Amino acid sequence: MIDYIALGKCIRKCRKEQGLTQAKLAEMIDISSNHISKVENGTTKPSLQVFADIADALNVPMDQLMLRNPNKSAAGSSTYTDKVNQIFDSCTAKQKISVIQILEELNAMLQTDEHEDSE
């Protein structure tokens, strides 16, 4: 379930970190500043298109925007990469070799599945 209040806080934090006003962000994605305000306050659920446009305008991947802790800066944001690095750092050298091999095989399988799905 999406926490739209937390999502709105993350959007606001990213916007402010980049020195953008609600009006400027709204202008960049061709919606009203009132709509941006409602999204940031969690009183309006953004459409997928609006959410994608906001993420693009802020130059932040959508998944990262959804995972961000609004109390952290962009440098301290929680991402999939951070989680993988945390797990990887806890491994021994031998385990790291195994993890890399598993990830390479998994990635190859996923790429094959995506290719087959698109046909």
N, C-alpha and C positions, 0 to 999 in steps of 0.2 A: 504494500500500500504506500502510495506517495504521500509524504508529509509536505503539503503545499505551503505551509507557513515556513518550514525550514528551507524549502526550495526558494521561496521569496526572499528570505534573509540572505541566502547565498548569492542570489542574483544581485541584491542591493549591495552586498559587500564587494562583489567583483566590480560592479559599476562604479562604486566610490573609489576603489583601488585604482581604477583607470581614469579617475577625474571626470567622469561623465555625469551629467545631470539626467534626471528622468526624461526631461524634454529632449535632450540630445540623443539618448538611447532610442526613445520613441521615434524620433525623426529618422534615425539610421535604419530602422526596420519598418517604417511606414505604418505605425499605429499611434494611438493617442497617448499622451503622457499620463492621462487618467487611468488608462488600461495598464500601463507599466506600474503605476502606484498600486493598483488593485492586485496585480500579480505579486509584487514585492510584499504586500501585506497578507497575502494568502487568502484574500477574499474572492479572487477569481482564479479558476484553473486555466492556465494557458493551453491553447491548442498545441498539438505537436508541432505544427508549422511555426507558431509564435515562439515556442520554446526553442526550436532549432534556430530561428532567426536571432533570438537573444543570445544564445550560445555563440553563434557565428560572429555577431557584432562585438561580443566581449572577448572573442578569440579564446574560448574555453570549450573543451569537449563536453558534450551533453552529459556523459556519464560522470565526468569529474565534477561538473556543476551540481549534480544530484548527490554526490558523495561528500561534497565539501562540508567541513565543520565551519559554520559561520563565525565561530570565535577564533579561527586560525587565519593567518594570512595565506596568500596564494602559495608562498614558498612552503608553508606547513600543511598544505592541503592533503587530504587523504585520497590516494589514488590506488588503482590496481597495482601499478608499478611499485608503490611504496609497500604494499602488502606482500608482493612477490619478493621484493628485496629483503623484507623482514624475515620471511621464511627461509630464503636462501642463505642469509647471514647466519642463521642458527644451525646450518648444516656443516658436517665435516667435509674435508676436501673430497673424499670418496663419494659421499652423498651428493655433493654438488655435481659431480660428473654424471651420476645417475639421473639427477633432476634435469640436467640439460638434455640428456638423451631422451628422457620421457617427454619433455616439452617439445623437442624437435619432432618426435614421432606424432605427438598429439596435434601439433600445428599442421603437419603434413596431412593427417587424416581430416582435420577440419577444413583445410583448403580444398581437399578432394570432395568433401561433402557439399561445400558451398558451390563448387563448380558444377556438380551434378544437379543440385537444386535449381541452378540458373538455366539449365537446358530445357 
